[in-house]
Amino acid sequence: MPVGLEITLAPERLDEGPPEERACFGLFTIRAGAADLTAGLDFYISAYRPGPLVSGYHAAEWFAWNWWRLRYEPRSPAPEWWRAHKMTAIGEGYVWPNLTIFSDGVRTALLAEPSVRPDAKPFRYLGAHPCVLPSTEFEAAVDAFIPRILARLRDQCVQETNLDAMWRDVLTERADPAQARRRRLEALLGRDPDEIEDDAVDRLVADAAALGELAVEELAADRARGGDALTAAALERLAASGGTDASPRDVVQLAPGTRLPSGPDVAAWRLGAEAAQVLRAQLGLPDAPITDAKLAEIAGTQKRALARRTASQTVSFALDRDATHSRIVLRSRWPTGRRFELARLLADRIVASPPGRLHAATRAYTYRQKMQRSFAAELLSPFAAVDAMLAGDYSAEAQADVAEHFQVSERTILTLLVNHHRVEREELDEDLGAAA
């Protein structure tokens, strides 16, 4: 993994344009460890450069305006998502890096791709290996870059600018817990600050008191993919009409003293997989398929929970009333999908252990959701057993046979193989953030 992230600007002369643009013109670079994410070939000098000649002022504006979304919003198929996460959206007459930046809340991915055209002018980006690093490192890099741009403006006698006002607002919001909470929710919803005047954020803030703040953030991240975020009242109705009884007290727990990998350097898939391996060993489960009855038992519910599906919902969840009463709602139309969802909810209880009444399995690519998916895959289809069964045959037909044996989807087997480097990531139609 790269060590450190640095965003720099080496000043160069520009004789035209607005004062702030001229003051901050120069060689713009983003470096992760020894990798230049902005490197390319400069047409005018026919040589390699570690970055393009652009105005750092516009880059700083983009970072400041999109700070909350870059810091907290995961990858999403929403049509306008790219504007807040891809540097080519900056425009202003410059050829910006083909660099996409997004976070799962814990780790940030920077995907530097080559220029689309091999004869791109005046700067052809070469691209670089994907970079995934703790989001705090990305935050620190931006926090260092923007003040340097502001200092450059003062050195060049350029006074109050739009960037000054935007950055002051960001710093003020970050220092105020209530404001920061609202901005995180807006970002997870895929919104710019104060973009839409409706009650969606107010409703989520109010629901956090009843459901748990972290769970509500997961619902907001799922909402960014389309539709309305489920309210506490709607979840209560779904649980009552389509749920199955469960008991949080009966959910299996990891043995006291169990140590799992932790910290932002730990990929979500690794945390989930190791937790599942520990649980299987603790329960004395062989590397064989887990029956529906056993899965329901360790999840604190009955086998009939796996037979019941609530239609037209995008979220599976467990909603607790107290320590002994809960309702579980599973949404998948397929039996393998419902098994996977129940295993994800189990992971949320024993690995994430968030405070609050709600445990949700959503479509979002937050760290918590990715951990759930990895846990479920490893619990239901242990990789060691999968790999042994395949014995080097990674064909689609062989994967389908193994998936049927473990009662999981073929996609689950493919994801395991990608995470463990048995097949190339390109074979999995999923963003890098799914396994970051």
Secondary structure, 3 states (H helix, E strand, C coil): CCCCEEEEEEECCCCCCCHHHHHCEEEEEEEECCEECCCEEECCCCEEECCCEEEHHHHHHHHHHCHHHHHHCCCCCCCCHHHHHEHHHCCCCCCCCCEEEEECCCEEEEEECCCCCCCCCCEEECCCCCEEEEHHHHHHHHHHHHHHHHHHHHHCCCCCCHHHHHHHHHHHHHHCHHHHHHHHHHHHCCCCCCCCCCCHHHHHHHHHHHHCHHHHHHHHHHHCCCCCCCCHHHHHHHHHHHCEEECHHHCCCCCCCCCCCCCCCCCHHHHHHHHHHHHHHHHCCCCCCCCHHHHHHHCCECHHHHCCCCCCCCCEEEEECCCCCEEEECCCCCHHHHHHHHHHHHHHHHHHCCCCCEEEECCCCCHHHHHHHHHHHHHHCCHHHHHHHHCCCCCHHHHHHHHHHHCCCHHHHHHHHHHCCCCCHHHCCCCHHHCC
